[in-house]
Amino acid sequence: MEDTGYAFDDLKKFDDLKEMGYPSELIEALLRITKRDGEFQQEFAKQAGRHPVA
C-alpha cells in the first residue's frame, strides 16, 4: 500500500474496497502489509507474517 492513496490511518478508503466487493480477508491482508508511520521494519515484517494471505 506504500506509494498509493491508501494509508493505514485512512480506514474509510479500506471501507471503499469492501464496498467494491473485495473480500474481508484480502482487506485484512492489505492492512497487515501496510507499514504505519513510525513503525520499524522488523515490527512491520512480524505483523505481515502473522497473516496467511499477507
Biopython code that builds the backbone (N, CA, C, O; Angstrom):
import numpy as np
from Bio.PDB.StructureBuilder import StructureBuilder

atoms = [
    (1, "MET", "N", (0.811, -1.190, 0.000)),
    (1, "MET", "CA", (0.000, 0.000, 0.000)),
    (1, "MET", "C", (0.861, 1.263, 0.000)),
    (1, "MET", "O", (0.349, 2.370, -0.172)),
    (2, "GLU", "N", (2.151, 1.093, 0.191)),
    (2, "GLU", "CA", (3.014, 2.260, 0.142)),
    (2, "GLU", "C", (2.962, 2.867, -1.250)),
    (2, "GLU", "O", (2.759, 2.165, -2.241)),
    (3, "ASP", "N", (3.145, 4.153, -1.310)),
    (3, "ASP", "CA", (3.161, 4.899, -2.572)),
    (3, "ASP", "C", (1.824, 4.852, -3.302)),
    (3, "ASP", "O", (1.778, 4.941, -4.529)),
    (4, "THR", "N", (0.742, 4.712, -2.548)),
    (4, "THR", "CA", (-0.600, 4.776, -3.125)),
    (4, "THR", "C", (-1.404, 5.804, -2.347)),
    (4, "THR", "O", (-0.884, 6.427, -1.422)),
    (5, "GLY", "N", (-2.629, 5.982, -2.702)),
    (5, "GLY", "CA", (-3.511, 6.899, -1.987)),
    (5, "GLY", "C", (-4.098, 6.299, -0.728)),
    (5, "GLY", "O", (-4.861, 6.959, -0.021)),
    (6, "TYR", "N", (-3.748, 5.043, -0.438)),
    (6, "TYR", "CA", (-4.279, 4.367, 0.738)),
    (6, "TYR", "C", (-3.254, 4.370, 1.858)),
    (6, "TYR", "O", (-2.067, 4.139, 1.625)),
    (7, "ALA", "N", (-3.708, 4.626, 3.056)),
    (7, "ALA", "CA", (-2.836, 4.610, 4.226)),
    (7, "ALA", "C", (-3.575, 3.923, 5.362)),
    (7, "ALA", "O", (-4.805, 3.903, 5.392)),
    (8, "PHE", "N", (-2.822, 3.364, 6.292)),
    (8, "PHE", "CA", (-3.428, 2.648, 7.405)),
    (8, "PHE", "C", (-4.382, 3.546, 8.181)),
    (8, "PHE", "O", (-5.440, 3.097, 8.621)),
    (9, "ASP", "N", (-4.015, 4.793, 8.347)),
    (9, "ASP", "CA", (-4.833, 5.703, 9.152)),
    (9, "ASP", "C", (-6.101, 6.151, 8.445)),
    (9, "ASP", "O", (-6.969, 6.761, 9.069)),
    (10, "ASP", "N", (-6.224, 5.865, 7.175)),
    (10, "ASP", "CA", (-7.400, 6.264, 6.410)),
    (10, "ASP", "C", (-8.278, 5.044, 6.167)),
    (10, "ASP", "O", (-8.384, 4.556, 5.042)),
    (11, "LEU", "N", (-8.900, 4.561, 7.228)),
    (11, "LEU", "CA", (-9.683, 3.326, 7.133)),
    (11, "LEU", "C", (-10.901, 3.474, 6.234)),
    (11, "LEU", "O", (-11.419, 2.469, 5.747)),
    (12, "LYS", "N", (-11.375, 4.688, 5.999)),
    (12, "LYS", "CA", (-12.519, 4.866, 5.112)),
    (12, "LYS", "C", (-12.201, 4.336, 3.723)),
    (12, "LYS", "O", (-13.066, 3.753, 3.069)),
    (13, "LYS", "N", (-10.966, 4.531, 3.263)),
    (13, "LYS", "CA", (-10.605, 4.027, 1.944)),
    (13, "LYS", "C", (-10.622, 2.499, 1.921)),
    (13, "LYS", "O", (-10.951, 1.897, 0.899)),
    (14, "PHE", "N", (-10.270, 1.877, 3.034)),
    (14, "PHE", "CA", (-10.370, 0.421, 3.097)),
    (14, "PHE", "C", (-11.834, -0.010, 3.089)),
    (14, "PHE", "O", (-12.169, -1.064, 2.548)),
    (15, "ASP", "N", (-12.706, 0.802, 3.688)),
    (15, "ASP", "CA", (-14.145, 0.524, 3.612)),
    (15, "ASP", "C", (-14.620, 0.617, 2.169)),
    (15, "ASP", "O", (-15.502, -0.133, 1.751)),
    (16, "ASP", "N", (-14.035, 1.541, 1.407)),
    (16, "ASP", "CA", (-14.384, 1.654, -0.014)),
    (16, "ASP", "C", (-14.069, 0.350, -0.747)),
    (16, "ASP", "O", (-14.838, -0.087, -1.604)),
    (17, "LEU", "N", (-12.945, -0.264, -0.411)),
    (17, "LEU", "CA", (-12.595, -1.536, -1.041)),
    (17, "LEU", "C", (-13.646, -2.599, -0.731)),
    (17, "LEU", "O", (-14.008, -3.397, -1.597)),
    (18, "LYS", "N", (-14.133, -2.603, 0.508)),
    (18, "LYS", "CA", (-15.173, -3.564, 0.901)),
    (18, "LYS", "C", (-16.446, -3.324, 0.089)),
    (18, "LYS", "O", (-17.085, -4.265, -0.383)),
    (19, "GLU", "N", (-16.800, -2.055, -0.062)),
    (19, "GLU", "CA", (-17.993, -1.710, -0.841)),
    (19, "GLU", "C", (-17.841, -2.103, -2.308)),
    (19, "GLU", "O", (-18.831, -2.393, -2.980)),
    (20, "MET", "N", (-16.604, -2.113, -2.806)),
    (20, "MET", "CA", (-16.354, -2.514, -4.194)),
    (20, "MET", "C", (-16.387, -4.026, -4.358)),
    (20, "MET", "O", (-16.282, -4.535, -5.474)),
    (21, "GLY", "N", (-16.535, -4.750, -3.240)),
    (21, "GLY", "CA", (-16.670, -6.191, -3.330)),
    (21, "GLY", "C", (-15.427, -6.994, -3.002)),
    (21, "GLY", "O", (-15.428, -8.217, -3.137)),
    (22, "TYR", "N", (-14.361, -6.321, -2.571)),
    (22, "TYR", "CA", (-13.157, -7.059, -2.189)),
    (22, "TYR", "C", (-13.430, -7.825, -0.902)),
    (22, "TYR", "O", (-14.058, -7.288, 0.010)),
    (23, "PRO", "N", (-12.970, -9.071, -0.811)),
    (23, "PRO", "CA", (-13.226, -9.874, 0.379)),
    (23, "PRO", "C", (-12.519, -9.310, 1.618)),
    (23, "PRO", "O", (-11.437, -8.729, 1.526)),
    (24, "SER", "N", (-13.151, -9.495, 2.764)),
    (24, "SER", "CA", (-12.605, -9.017, 4.035)),
    (24, "SER", "C", (-11.216, -9.583, 4.301)),
    (24, "SER", "O", (-10.356, -8.890, 4.844)),
    (25, "GLU", "N", (-10.994, -10.837, 3.921)),
    (25, "GLU", "CA", (-9.687, -11.454, 4.146)),
    (25, "GLU", "C", (-8.588, -10.715, 3.375)),
    (25, "GLU", "O", (-7.477, -10.555, 3.880)),
    (26, "LEU", "N", (-8.889, -10.274, 2.177)),
    (26, "LEU", "CA", (-7.918, -9.530, 1.384)),
    (26, "LEU", "C", (-7.656, -8.158, 2.001)),
    (26, "LEU", "O", (-6.510, -7.716, 2.074)),
    (27, "ILE", "N", (-8.709, -7.490, 2.441)),
    (27, "ILE", "CA", (-8.554, -6.180, 3.064)),
    (27, "ILE", "C", (-7.722, -6.306, 4.339)),
    (27, "ILE", "O", (-6.857, -5.467, 4.594)),
    (28, "GLU", "N", (-7.969, -7.334, 5.138)),
    (28, "GLU", "CA", (-7.173, -7.566, 6.343)),
    (28, "GLU", "C", (-5.709, -7.793, 5.980)),
    (28, "GLU", "O", (-4.818, -7.293, 6.667)),
    (29, "ALA", "N", (-5.455, -8.534, 4.916)),
    (29, "ALA", "CA", (-4.077, -8.761, 4.470)),
    (29, "ALA", "C", (-3.425, -7.439, 4.058)),
    (29, "ALA", "O", (-2.260, -7.196, 4.377)),
    (30, "LEU", "N", (-4.166, -6.591, 3.356)),
    (30, "LEU", "CA", (-3.624, -5.289, 2.964)),
    (30, "LEU", "C", (-3.300, -4.435, 4.182)),
    (30, "LEU", "O", (-2.287, -3.736, 4.205)),
    (31, "LEU", "N", (-4.153, -4.493, 5.186)),
    (31, "LEU", "CA", (-3.865, -3.758, 6.422)),
    (31, "LEU", "C", (-2.585, -4.267, 7.075)),
    (31, "LEU", "O", (-1.814, -3.488, 7.635)),
    (32, "ARG", "N", (-2.363, -5.583, 7.000)),
    (32, "ARG", "CA", (-1.161, -6.175, 7.607)),
    (32, "ARG", "C", (0.117, -5.804, 6.871)),
    (32, "ARG", "O", (1.184, -5.727, 7.480)),
    (33, "ILE", "N", (0.015, -5.573, 5.560)),
    (33, "ILE", "CA", (1.237, -5.261, 4.804)),
    (33, "ILE", "C", (1.403, -3.762, 4.562)),
    (33, "ILE", "O", (2.283, -3.338, 3.812)),
    (34, "THR", "N", (0.553, -2.972, 5.202)),
    (34, "THR", "CA", (0.673, -1.525, 5.107)),
    (34, "THR", "C", (1.502, -1.028, 6.282)),
    (34, "THR", "O", (1.082, -1.109, 7.436)),
    (35, "LYS", "N", (2.677, -0.516, 5.972)),
    (35, "LYS", "CA", (3.581, -0.024, 7.011)),
    (35, "LYS", "C", (3.037, 1.278, 7.577)),
    (35, "LYS", "O", (2.686, 2.194, 6.833)),
    (36, "ARG", "N", (2.971, 1.347, 8.892)),
    (36, "ARG", "CA", (2.463, 2.538, 9.565)),
    (36, "ARG", "C", (3.591, 3.537, 9.785)),
    (36, "ARG", "O", (4.753, 3.152, 9.917)),
    (37, "ASP", "N", (3.246, 4.817, 9.823)),
    (37, "ASP", "CA", (4.239, 5.853, 10.104)),
    (37, "ASP", "C", (4.919, 5.567, 11.433)),
    (37, "ASP", "O", (4.252, 5.293, 12.432)),
    (38, "GLY", "N", (6.223, 5.629, 11.445)),
    (38, "GLY", "CA", (6.985, 5.419, 12.665)),
    (38, "GLY", "C", (7.219, 3.967, 13.033)),
    (38, "GLY", "O", (7.887, 3.686, 14.028)),
    (39, "GLU", "N", (6.688, 3.046, 12.263)),
    (39, "GLU", "CA", (6.833, 1.622, 12.554)),
    (39, "GLU", "C", (8.197, 1.137, 12.045)),
    (39, "GLU", "O", (8.588, 1.426, 10.914)),
    (40, "PHE", "N", (8.896, 0.412, 12.882)),
    (40, "PHE", "CA", (10.189, -0.140, 12.486)),
    (40, "PHE", "C", (9.988, -1.314, 11.526)),
    (40, "PHE", "O", (8.983, -2.021, 11.596)),
    (41, "GLN", "N", (10.940, -1.506, 10.647)),
    (41, "GLN", "CA", (10.851, -2.557, 9.630)),
    (41, "GLN", "C", (10.638, -3.933, 10.250)),
    (41, "GLN", "O", (9.858, -4.728, 9.727)),
    (42, "GLN", "N", (11.310, -4.223, 11.343)),
    (42, "GLN", "CA", (11.170, -5.526, 11.996)),
    (42, "GLN", "C", (9.749, -5.736, 12.521)),
    (42, "GLN", "O", (9.194, -6.826, 12.386)),
    (43, "GLU", "N", (9.166, -4.709, 13.111)),
    (43, "GLU", "CA", (7.777, -4.796, 13.591)),
    (43, "GLU", "C", (6.830, -5.015, 12.411)),
    (43, "GLU", "O", (5.908, -5.827, 12.480)),
    (44, "PHE", "N", (7.073, -4.281, 11.337)),
    (44, "PHE", "CA", (6.244, -4.400, 10.142)),
    (44, "PHE", "C", (6.292, -5.825, 9.585)),
    (44, "PHE", "O", (5.260, -6.392, 9.228)),
    (45, "ALA", "N", (7.484, -6.391, 9.515)),
    (45, "ALA", "CA", (7.651, -7.748, 8.988)),
    (45, "ALA", "C", (6.932, -8.771, 9.862)),
    (45, "ALA", "O", (6.311, -9.696, 9.339)),
    (46, "LYS", "N", (7.005, -8.623, 11.162)),
    (46, "LYS", "CA", (6.299, -9.541, 12.068)),
    (46, "LYS", "C", (4.799, -9.451, 11.866)),
    (46, "LYS", "O", (4.112, -10.471, 11.806)),
    (47, "GLN", "N", (4.288, -8.225, 11.760)),
    (47, "GLN", "CA", (2.853, -8.009, 11.565)),
    (47, "GLN", "C", (2.380, -8.658, 10.263)),
    (47, "GLN", "O", (1.355, -9.339, 10.245)),
    (48, "ALA", "N", (3.108, -8.452, 9.202)),
    (48, "ALA", "CA", (2.733, -9.025, 7.906)),
    (48, "ALA", "C", (2.816, -10.548, 7.945)),
    (48, "ALA", "O", (1.983, -11.230, 7.349)),
    (49, "GLY", "N", (3.793, -11.072, 8.628)),
    (49, "GLY", "CA", (3.977, -12.526, 8.676)),
    (49, "GLY", "C", (2.943, -13.268, 9.482)),
    (49, "GLY", "O", (2.872, -14.495, 9.414)),
    (50, "ARG", "N", (2.143, -12.557, 10.240)),
    (50, "ARG", "CA", (1.123, -13.210, 11.077)),
    (50, "ARG", "C", (-0.169, -13.509, 10.325)),
    (50, "ARG", "O", (-1.077, -14.130, 10.877)),
    (51, "HIS", "N", (-0.259, -13.082, 9.097)),
    (51, "HIS", "CA", (-1.487, -13.289, 8.324)),
    (51, "HIS", "C", (-1.181, -14.236, 7.161)),
    (51, "HIS", "O", (-0.222, -14.007, 6.425)),
    (52, "PRO", "N", (-1.976, -15.295, 6.982)),
    (52, "PRO", "CA", (-1.672, -16.296, 5.955)),
    (52, "PRO", "C", (-1.719, -15.770, 4.523)),
    (52, "PRO", "O", (-1.007, -16.288, 3.663)),
    (53, "VAL", "N", (-2.522, -14.775, 4.247)),
    (53, "VAL", "CA", (-2.626, -14.238, 2.897)),
    (53, "VAL", "C", (-1.548, -13.182, 2.656)),
    (53, "VAL", "O", (-0.992, -13.085, 1.562)),
    (54, "ALA", "N", (-1.261, -12.395, 3.690)),
    (54, "ALA", "CA", (-0.275, -11.320, 3.546)),
    (54, "ALA", "C", (1.089, -11.925, 3.260)),
    (54, "ALA", "O", (2.068, -11.194, 3.104)),
]
sb = StructureBuilder()
sb.init_structure("model")
sb.init_model(0)
sb.init_chain("A")
sb.init_seg("    ")
for serial, (resi, resn, name, xyz) in enumerate(atoms, 1):
    if name == "N":
        sb.init_residue(resn, " ", resi, " ")
    sb.init_atom(name, np.array(xyz, "f"), 0.0, 1.0, " ", f" {name:<3s}", serial, name[0])
structure = sb.get_structure()
